[in-house]
Structures are given as C-alpha cells and as structure tokens.
C-alpha cells in the first residue's frame, strides 16, 4: 500500500475535490498540508453538493479521520462556520473525526484587514488574492511572531506574544492610515474562540506517525495548484505557501519516505483565477464556450475563471517539480463536439523556441504559445465509465497528452459525479 499525495498540476481548480473524495473512500486518514480557506473543493455525493474551503474532504465520509496539518494557516472563525454549515447538511464534525496540529498558525482579523487594504492600494500590480488574510498570516509565521493554536491553551501567558505581533502590525497600520489595534481586543477575540477550537488540537506529527506504523492508508490533500507555488509558480502571482507535493511531508510532520505515490490533477484544458501570466488564454468565443460549459467560477470567490487550451509545457514542468507519478485528467467532456482542439507544445520567447516557462515575470508575460492542432470528436465523453465508452479521437487526445507531459494518465473524470470515472491504475496500490 502507498500513501498518496494529491496535488493540482495547473493553477488550481482542476477538480481535486471529486478525485480526493473518490480516493478518500479507500483512505483511513485525509490530511490537509498547506493553504487556508482561500482554496475550495466542491464534492457531489449522492446528489448532495458540499463546498469545502478548509476542512479535508474526508470529513463528509464516515469512519475517516481528517487532519489539518501544521503547514496550513487556520482561521478559527472560518473553521467554525464551515463545521456549522456541514452540520446543517447532516455531516457531524467532532474531535473524534477532526484533529488540528497544535503548531498551526492562526489567521486573525488583522490579517484580513491588512491583505484587503494592500490589494486595494496596488491597483497597477494586483496579485489577485482572496483577501482572507492568508499571505499576512504566513508572513507572521516566517517572521516568528505568529499566534499558534497551542497559544490558546495558555491565554494567561499570551500577552507578550500579542504585543510582539502588534508591534509589527500597528506600525504597518499607521503607515497605511489604519487605526491601531489594542492588545486587549486581540486577547478577547482569541478567548472567545479558544474553548471551541482547542478540543480539536493534537500533536499531528505523532498522530500521523502512529497511523502510518499501524498500516493505515494516508491521503495528503493539497490546495491550489503547483503553478501557484511560492517558489515554483508564476511569482509573484502565486499563493503564499508551497503547493508542490514535497510540502505534504513538511506540512504534516511526516518525513518524505511516508509518500509513496503523487497523483497530479489537471483539466483537459487550462484555467486560472486572478492575475498573472496565462500563455494559452483564449479571450474569444472558445474561451467563453469552455467557461460556460465547464461552469468555471471559483468555489470560494465566485470569480469567473480565465480559460484556454491545454498547456503541455506547464504540466510537464509541474510533473517534474512535484515528482508526479500519474495524472488524473478531468473535464474531458467539456471538449465534446469541438471540430479541432489545440494543445500548447512549446513557447516562443523573443524569437527563439523554448520548452519550459521561464522564471522571470517579464519573460513569462512575453512567451507566445506554439500550438499543435488535433482533431476533435462529435460523440460525447460525458458520463463515460470505461475506455470502450470513449470516442476513438478522445482516446487519441488523452494519449497525446501523456506523450507531451511525460506522465501516464491513470484516472479519467468525465463528469462531477464520482461514478463517472475511468480508472487505469489505483494510486493506493502502487
């Protein structure tokens, strides 16, 4: 048996929710290892739709342990609201099925304030954040002034930590023309939440090590996509954490040898939310058609996604940076009925051909896609559950994608319903 890491191999929104849910049925433990409530998963189970932002996808299935690792930044208010929302749908989230790392960094209202005013103040160079305080919370973590979950267990001694945090934030708030925050207000905010979230606290690294030694199957669930990685993504238009597969080890407390299989999720086309380079973006009828058919709106923000052709250069690059073992290709059905389909096989930069996305922001903005055109198909792939159900040309498209990205497609998704899945290899049986 192999412990499996699921990562997005594009800019996020690749359909990880369905795939993680499909895999979580076989897992004993499901772990979120980075990001915060800026990432959204939509699950459709027996006709019921669940929208998750922070909680691991395993919470909607009985008998699974869900874990929020230390690599996540946690907004306690958002957590409690999500738990309450799931309760209204008949899903009970309790300390018996959810554990949270004691050393997880907390997102506070001051983080949301700071991110919102920063984004509003930089109209010419917006990053496109969700304004949920994710970035400022990670900044405080790296700056060693963060308030962590374990600090709520010692509120009588938290004063110096709050003062250290506010020495930084109030200085910035003064510079931005914002009112300063008093230590008492932060203390009261935390005191009002402590008794509600502390029951979920655990030494997650030890818990996961125990589960691993017991032979339990662990599924590591990433948020966003590898192209939003703070190191390996389209910087500065990225998220504030590492989103590549290696973060599963760092963000959970288990060593790299705990990872047996990396499953990358990618759409049969490409989308992106927010600002930043997008070489294959289609600002035309094709882009609009893909967006309408694919219902391309952000789960968390509701923002329309930018749409374009499949970019094999980018996926090939993320296959390498995440060490992806196999790919799950989603939303193939959105391409049904097209006479021809284009695939980006390379770039042209300042007159020369290259086979990778350059690291510099200006160079990324200048690259021009080199397309290969393949025949489309008129028969539908929607709801297909076996290779025999697919049009021959759709199979050729999948095989060409495999060739171009240098990685096998081991799972094919043909609708949001979990049963509409074609499995070639089970990642848990590596």
Secondary structure, DSSP 8 states (H G I E B T S, - for coil): ---EEEEESSSS-SSHHHHHHHHHTT-SEEEE-SB-TT--EEEEETTEEEEESSS-GGGGSTT-EEEE-TTBEE-HHHHHHHHHHHHTTT----TTTEEEETT-EE--HHHHHHHHHHHHH-TTS-----SSSHHHHHHHHHTT---BGGGGGGGGG-HHHHHHHHHHHHHHHHHTT-----HHHHHHHHHHHHHHHGGGEE-HHHHHHHHHHTT--EEEE--S-GGG-TTTSSTTSS-SS--STTHHHHTTT--GGG--EEEEEEESSEEE-SSS--TTB--SHHHHHHHHHTT-B-TTT--B-EEE-EEHHHHHHHHHHTT--EEEEE-GGGGTT-SEEEEEEEEEETTEEESS--SSHHHHHH-EEEEEEEE--SS--TT--SGGGS-HHHHHHHHHHHHHHTS-EEEEE-SSSTTSEEES--GGG-
